[in-house]
């Protein structure tokens, strides 16, 4: 995200100017398209750029505060965000249950390590950094199931459906809540309690979606 912000400043782009496409940014910066897509989403929720489907990426009018821009983005993407979380409840929750049954000691230690890293970085509340760590947590959880198909589905989700991570971890206070929720999930996996692991993951995702909806309510009156 910082590299893209520097590009905008260096090229002296102003509101209404067209920015580079995802393909061009992938080539220029030498990173994966999923990383570029995630960074563009972060710029969009921060009110720095505006993505017009089929037309391109444009520099936004930055008269709004970052929180106002984020609230507007949530409202515009409300339906797709709900669908993403509905799907994640199905996949992530079952992944937690299977991880509780199949994870070995090294898997659990890796989950604990990611939890500690997430917690140590939480005070800074840098969404871009926290999203990467959160994605690592869910990928490691899927890896711990020992189910290659489930892991590939989770990997595809993190690469192609980043909006869920972007939306929830930009909500004020959600990062610190996720610290405790991640710990509870890992505790259940460590205890080999598949039912508890599944329930705790479902609660984690339900809480994240609830916080997103509350954030929309404050600005726009929310959804029923």
N, C-alpha and C positions, 0 to 999 in steps of 0.2 A: 504493500500500500504506500509506504514512504517513497519508494522509487517512482511510482506513478505520480505522486504529488510533486516530487522534484521535477519530473518531466513537464508537468503542467506549468510550474513556475519558470523553469528554464526556457520553455518555448513561448512564455508570456501569453498564454491562452486566456481569453476573457469569456464571460458568459455568452453562450450561443455558438462559440467556436466548436468545430468538430474535433474530437479526440481520435487517437489511433484505434483501429479495430482490435478485437481480441487476437485475431490471427497475426496482425502486425506486431502487437505487444509481445506475443509469444516468441516471435522471431527476433525482435530487437533485444529482449531481456534474456532470452535463452532459458526460459522456465516453462513448466507445463501449462497447458491451456486451463486446466482446472484451477491452478494457482492464480492465473490472471483473472478468471471469472470470479473467484472469491474476492480478490482485491478490488475489482470493479464494483462488486456488491457493497463492499465496505465503503468505497467512495460514494456510492449512491445513497446509502443510508445516512451518510454524514452530510449529504447535501452538496457535495463537490461536483459530481457529474449527474447527468440524467440519461438513462438508457431508453431509446425509442426503438422498439422492436421493428426490424426491417429497414431501419434508417441509419442507426449507428449510435455512438456514444458522444454526448455533447457536454460542454462545461455548463454547469447549472448557475442560475442566479442565486448568489449566496447571501441574499438578504435574510433568509431564514436562519434561525439558530440550528445547531446540529440536532437538538432534541426535536424541534419542529419538523425538520427534514426526515428524521427517523420515524416519527409518528405518521407522517404522510406516506412514507414508503410502506409501513405496516398496513395502512388502510388500503393502499392500492394493490397489495399482494395478499390480502386477507384470505381469499379462497384457496390459493395455492399453498399458503403456509399451513392452513388447517389440514389439507390433504397430506402434506409432508409429515406432519406429526401423527396423523392417523396411521400412516404406513409405518412410521418408526415405532409406534406402540406395538404393532404386530411383530416387527422384525427384531428390534432391540430387546424387547421384553423376553421373547423366547430365547434370544441369544444369551441373556443373563441366566436363564434357567439351565440351558445346556452347558454354559461355562461352569456353573456350580457343580454339575455332574462330572465334567470332563477335564477341567483345568488341572494342570500339574503344578508343582511347587514353583517352577520358574515362571509360569504364566501369572500366578498370583503375586509373586514378587514384582513382576513387571507392572501389573496393575497398581500395586501399592506405590511403586516408584513414580508412576505417572500422576497418581493422586497427590503425592508430596510435591511434585513439580507444579501441578495446578494450584495447590494451596499456597506455595511460596510466591507465585506470580500474581495471586489474586488481588493483593493490595494495590498493585499498579493499575489494575483493570484496563489493560491494553487489549481491546477486543480481538485484534488480528492475531496476537500471540496466543491468547486464550482459546481462540477457535482452533488453532493448529493442535494445541495440547488436548483439547476436548475430542477432536477427531481421532487423535492417537489413542485416547482412552477407549472410545467405542470400537476402533479397529482392533485393539489388543483384546478387548472383550470377545469380539467375534472370532479372533484367532484362537482364543482359549477354548472355544467350543469343539475344536478339532474337526469342524465341518467345513471343508474347503468351499463348497458352494455357498454356504451362509457367509463365509468371509468375503468371497468375491462380490456378493450382493452388497455387503456393508461397504466395501471399498468403492464400488460404483456409486453408492449413495453419497459418500463423502466427497467424491469427485464431481458429481453431477447435480446434487441436490443440496448445495451449501446454504441455501436460504434459511433452513431451520436453525443451523448453528449461528449464522449471521444475525438473525432476528432475536433469538433468545439471549445471546451473550452481549447484546447491545442494550438490553433492558437494564436500567439502573438496579443494582442489588442482586441481579440473577447470578452473577459469577460467584459471589460468596455463598449463595444458597446451593449452587451446584457443587461446591467443595464438600459440604456435608452430605449431600445426596450421593455423590460418587463414593464417599467413604462407606456409606450404608450399603451400597450395592456390593462393594468389595468385601465388606464384612460378611454379607450373606453368602457370597461365593466361597469365602474362606471356610465358612461353617458347613459347606456342602448342602445348603438349604435351597433347593431349586425353587420351591414355592415362594419363599421369602425374596429370593433374588429377582424373580419375575415381577412380583408385586412392587418391590422397591424401585425397579426400573420403570414400571408403568407410572408410579407416583411421580418419579423424577420428570418424565416427559409430560405428564398431565400438569404438573406444577409450572413447567416452562411455558406451556401453551397458555395456561391461566395468566401468567405474568405478562405475556405478550398481549393478551386480550385486555388486561387491566391498563396496560400502557396505551392501547388504542382508545379505551374508554375515557382516559383523562383528556385526550385531545379532541376526539371525534364523537363521543357518545357510544362507541363500541359496537359489539354485535350481540345478538340475543343468545 
